[in-house]
């Protein structure tokens, strides 16, 4: 366990150390040496070159919106499939499984053409809609099995007491499923944060650029140096790590509850 934690933290520490070196120190001493002082020009240059403040805001808005809307869609779909009385549940689940394994490369041109037609191309809303649906495919498949095991006696008792379908969903099903929903929220945020292909195609302008695209574009520039590369990697990964640490207890609780069930 200890060695596993070391191997997970070690790459981040190496990136942090190299982000604080000057290019001369990196060239002279290599990537594993400690810096002689704090060299912050690499961080400042990357921040100004890609307008990282605006890029960070774009990624937070897109990832946060997808996480929320993806969880809501997953709950509604899974409630209809797992608890509802719709016909052909197996076919719906097979459709969501197919949506999970479908490569994003197959979606690029249809989504590009459709967003052009409806006037959503190069807008953050286009990515929020697309990724909410994509992430909800996995969330629906996962939650359907969880809600399928929900005690029918409780639901029938609530209906006898006069509760309608919406009341059963929001007052009974959602509170019980809150740990699982917390896990999905964390996963959806991090998965969307790391997406590269669709943001690259759907958001060509610099004003709407995300962190992952900014990192990828910057890597292709000829004037890129090793210090700025590590500074870019550090700034790109740090927000996702902070989000994960803030919701670590939620993630751990959700996984533990699932294991007990």
C-alpha positions as CSV (number, residue, x, y, z in Angstrom):
1,X,0.0,0.0,0.0
2,X,2.8,2.4,0.9
3,X,4.8,1.6,-2.2
4,X,1.7,2.1,-4.3
5,X,1.1,5.6,-2.8
6,X,4.8,6.5,-3.4
7,X,4.6,5.5,-7.1
8,X,1.4,7.5,-7.5
9,X,2.8,10.7,-5.8
10,X,6.4,10.5,-7.3
11,X,5.5,11.7,-10.8
12,X,3.7,14.7,-9.4
13,X,6.6,15.6,-7.2
14,X,9.0,15.3,-10.2
15,X,6.8,17.6,-12.2
16,X,6.6,20.1,-9.2
17,X,10.4,20.1,-8.8
18,X,11.0,20.6,-12.5
19,X,8.4,23.4,-12.7
20,X,10.4,25.4,-10.2
21,X,13.8,25.0,-12.0
22,X,15.3,27.4,-14.5
23,X,16.0,26.0,-18.0
24,X,19.7,26.3,-17.3
25,X,19.4,24.2,-14.1
26,X,17.3,21.6,-16.0
27,X,19.9,21.3,-18.7
28,X,22.9,21.2,-16.4
29,X,21.6,18.9,-13.6
30,X,18.8,16.8,-15.3
31,X,15.1,16.2,-14.2
32,X,15.9,14.4,-10.9
33,X,17.9,17.1,-9.2
34,X,16.5,19.6,-6.7
35,X,16.3,23.3,-7.7
36,X,18.7,25.8,-6.2
37,X,15.8,28.3,-5.7
38,X,12.3,29.1,-6.8
39,X,12.1,29.9,-10.5
40,X,8.6,31.0,-11.2
41,X,9.0,32.4,-14.7
42,X,7.9,29.1,-16.3
43,X,4.6,29.3,-14.4
44,X,4.1,33.0,-15.2
45,X,5.0,32.5,-18.9
46,X,2.6,29.6,-19.3
47,X,-0.2,31.5,-17.5
48,X,0.1,34.5,-19.7
49,X,0.7,32.6,-23.0
50,X,-2.5,30.6,-22.8
51,X,-4.5,33.0,-20.7
52,X,-4.8,30.3,-18.1
53,X,-7.3,32.2,-15.9
54,X,-9.9,32.2,-18.7
55,X,-9.0,28.6,-19.8
56,X,-9.3,27.4,-16.2
57,X,-12.7,29.0,-15.9
58,X,-13.9,27.3,-19.1
59,X,-12.8,23.9,-17.9
60,X,-14.4,24.4,-14.5
61,X,-17.7,25.6,-16.0
62,X,-17.9,22.8,-18.5
63,X,-16.8,20.0,-16.2
64,X,-19.0,21.1,-13.3
65,X,-22.0,21.5,-15.5
66,X,-21.5,18.1,-17.1
67,X,-21.1,16.5,-13.7
68,X,-24.4,18.0,-12.4
69,X,-26.5,17.5,-15.6
70,X,-24.9,14.0,-16.2
71,X,-25.9,12.8,-12.7
72,X,-29.5,14.3,-13.2
73,X,-29.9,12.5,-16.5
74,X,-28.5,9.3,-15.1
75,X,-31.0,9.4,-12.2
76,X,-34.0,10.1,-14.4
77,X,-33.0,7.4,-16.9
78,X,-32.2,4.8,-14.3
79,X,-35.4,5.5,-12.4
80,X,-37.4,4.8,-15.5
81,X,-35.4,1.6,-16.3
82,X,-34.7,0.2,-12.8
83,X,-38.0,1.1,-11.0
84,X,-40.4,2.2,-13.8
85,X,-42.6,-0.1,-15.8
86,X,-41.2,0.5,-19.2
87,X,-41.0,-2.3,-21.7
88,X,-37.8,-3.6,-23.3
89,X,-35.5,-2.7,-20.4
90,X,-32.8,-5.1,-21.7
91,X,-32.8,-3.3,-25.1
92,X,-32.4,0.1,-23.4
93,X,-29.5,-1.2,-21.2
94,X,-27.8,-2.7,-24.3
95,X,-28.1,0.7,-26.0
96,X,-26.4,2.4,-23.1
97,X,-23.6,-0.2,-23.1
98,X,-23.1,0.4,-26.8
99,X,-22.9,4.1,-26.1
100,X,-20.2,3.5,-23.6
101,X,-18.0,1.5,-25.9
102,X,-18.5,3.7,-29.0
103,X,-15.2,5.6,-29.7
104,X,-15.4,9.3,-29.7
105,X,-13.7,9.5,-33.1
106,X,-16.9,8.1,-34.6
107,X,-18.8,11.0,-33.0
108,X,-16.6,13.9,-34.1
109,X,-18.0,14.6,-37.6
110,X,-21.7,14.1,-36.7
111,X,-21.4,16.4,-33.7
112,X,-19.4,18.9,-35.6
113,X,-22.0,19.0,-38.4
114,X,-25.0,19.1,-36.0
115,X,-23.5,21.9,-33.9
116,X,-22.9,23.9,-37.0
117,X,-26.5,23.4,-38.1
118,X,-28.1,24.5,-34.8
119,X,-25.7,27.4,-34.2
120,X,-23.9,25.9,-31.1
121,X,-20.5,25.5,-32.7
122,X,-17.6,27.0,-30.7
123,X,-19.8,27.4,-27.6
124,X,-19.3,25.9,-24.2
125,X,-22.9,24.9,-24.2
126,X,-22.3,22.4,-27.1
127,X,-19.7,20.5,-25.0
128,X,-22.0,20.6,-21.9
129,X,-24.8,19.0,-23.9
130,X,-22.6,16.4,-25.6
131,X,-20.7,15.3,-22.5
132,X,-23.7,15.3,-20.3
133,X,-25.3,12.7,-22.6
134,X,-22.1,10.7,-23.0
135,X,-21.4,10.5,-19.3
136,X,-25.1,9.8,-18.6
137,X,-24.9,6.7,-20.7
138,X,-22.4,5.2,-18.1
139,X,-24.3,6.6,-15.2
140,X,-27.6,5.2,-16.4
141,X,-26.1,1.7,-16.8
142,X,-24.6,1.8,-13.3
143,X,-27.6,3.2,-11.6
144,X,-30.1,0.9,-13.3
145,X,-28.6,-2.1,-11.5
146,X,-28.6,-0.2,-8.2
147,X,-32.2,1.0,-8.5
148,X,-33.3,-2.4,-9.8
149,X,-32.6,-3.8,-6.4
150,X,-34.6,-1.1,-4.6
151,X,-37.2,-2.7,-2.4
152,X,-40.5,-2.7,-4.2
153,X,-42.4,-2.9,-0.9
154,X,-41.2,0.6,0.1
155,X,-42.3,2.0,-3.3
156,X,-45.7,0.4,-3.1
157,X,-46.2,1.6,0.4
158,X,-45.4,5.2,-0.7
159,X,-47.8,5.0,-3.5
160,X,-50.6,3.8,-1.2
161,X,-49.9,6.8,1.0
162,X,-50.5,9.0,-2.1
163,X,-46.9,9.7,-3.2
164,X,-46.5,10.2,-7.0
165,X,-43.6,9.2,-9.1
166,X,-41.7,12.5,-8.6
167,X,-42.1,12.4,-4.9
168,X,-40.8,8.8,-4.7
169,X,-37.8,9.7,-6.8
170,X,-36.7,12.8,-5.0
171,X,-37.7,12.0,-1.5
172,X,-36.9,8.2,-1.4
173,X,-34.7,7.0,-4.2
174,X,-32.3,10.0,-4.5
175,X,-31.5,10.2,-0.7
176,X,-30.8,6.4,-0.6
177,X,-28.6,6.6,-3.7
178,X,-26.7,9.7,-2.6
179,X,-23.4,7.9,-2.1
180,X,-23.5,6.4,-5.6
181,X,-24.5,9.8,-7.0
182,X,-21.5,11.4,-5.3
183,X,-19.2,8.9,-6.9
184,X,-20.7,9.6,-10.4
185,X,-20.3,13.3,-9.8
186,X,-16.6,13.0,-9.0
187,X,-16.0,10.7,-12.0
188,X,-17.9,12.8,-14.4
189,X,-16.0,15.9,-13.5
190,X,-12.6,14.4,-13.8
191,X,-13.4,12.5,-17.0
192,X,-14.7,15.7,-18.6
193,X,-11.8,17.7,-17.4
194,X,-9.4,15.3,-19.1
195,X,-11.2,15.2,-22.5
196,X,-9.1,16.4,-25.4
197,X,-10.5,15.4,-28.8
198,X,-14.0,16.8,-28.7
199,X,-13.0,20.2,-27.1
200,X,-10.2,20.5,-29.7
201,X,-12.8,20.1,-32.5
202,X,-15.8,21.9,-31.0
203,X,-14.0,24.9,-29.4
204,X,-11.5,26.3,-31.9
205,X,-11.3,29.8,-30.5
206,X,-8.9,30.7,-27.7
207,X,-11.7,32.3,-25.6
208,X,-13.5,29.0,-25.2
209,X,-10.4,26.8,-24.9
210,X,-10.1,24.2,-22.1
211,X,-7.1,23.3,-20.0
212,X,-6.4,20.0,-21.8
213,X,-6.5,21.6,-25.2
214,X,-4.3,24.5,-24.0
215,X,-1.7,21.9,-22.8
216,X,-1.9,19.9,-26.0
217,X,-1.5,23.0,-28.3
218,X,1.3,24.4,-26.2
219,X,3.2,21.1,-26.5
220,X,3.4,21.5,-30.2
221,X,5.0,24.9,-30.2
222,X,8.7,25.0,-31.2
223,X,9.7,27.4,-28.4
224,X,8.5,25.2,-25.7
225,X,11.1,24.4,-23.0
226,X,11.1,21.6,-20.4
227,X,10.6,24.0,-17.5
228,X,7.4,25.4,-19.0
229,X,6.3,21.9,-20.0
230,X,6.4,20.9,-16.3
231,X,4.8,24.2,-15.2
232,X,1.9,23.6,-17.7
233,X,1.5,20.0,-16.5
234,X,1.4,21.1,-12.9
235,X,-1.2,23.9,-13.4
236,X,-3.3,21.6,-15.6
237,X,-3.4,18.8,-13.1
238,X,-3.7,20.8,-9.9
239,X,-7.4,21.8,-10.1
240,X,-8.5,18.2,-10.8
241,X,-6.4,17.0,-7.9
242,X,-7.9,19.6,-5.6
243,X,-11.4,18.7,-6.7
244,X,-10.6,15.0,-6.0
245,X,-9.2,15.7,-2.5
246,X,-12.2,17.8,-1.6
247,X,-14.6,15.0,-2.6
248,X,-12.4,12.1,-1.5
249,X,-14.6,11.4,1.5
250,X,-17.7,11.3,-0.8
251,X,-15.9,9.0,-3.2
252,X,-14.7,6.7,-0.4
253,X,-18.1,6.6,1.2
254,X,-19.9,5.8,-2.0
255,X,-17.5,2.9,-2.9
256,X,-17.8,1.5,0.6
257,X,-21.6,1.6,0.5
258,X,-21.5,-0.1,-2.8
259,X,-19.2,-2.8,-1.5
260,X,-21.4,-3.4,1.6
261,X,-24.5,-3.7,-0.6
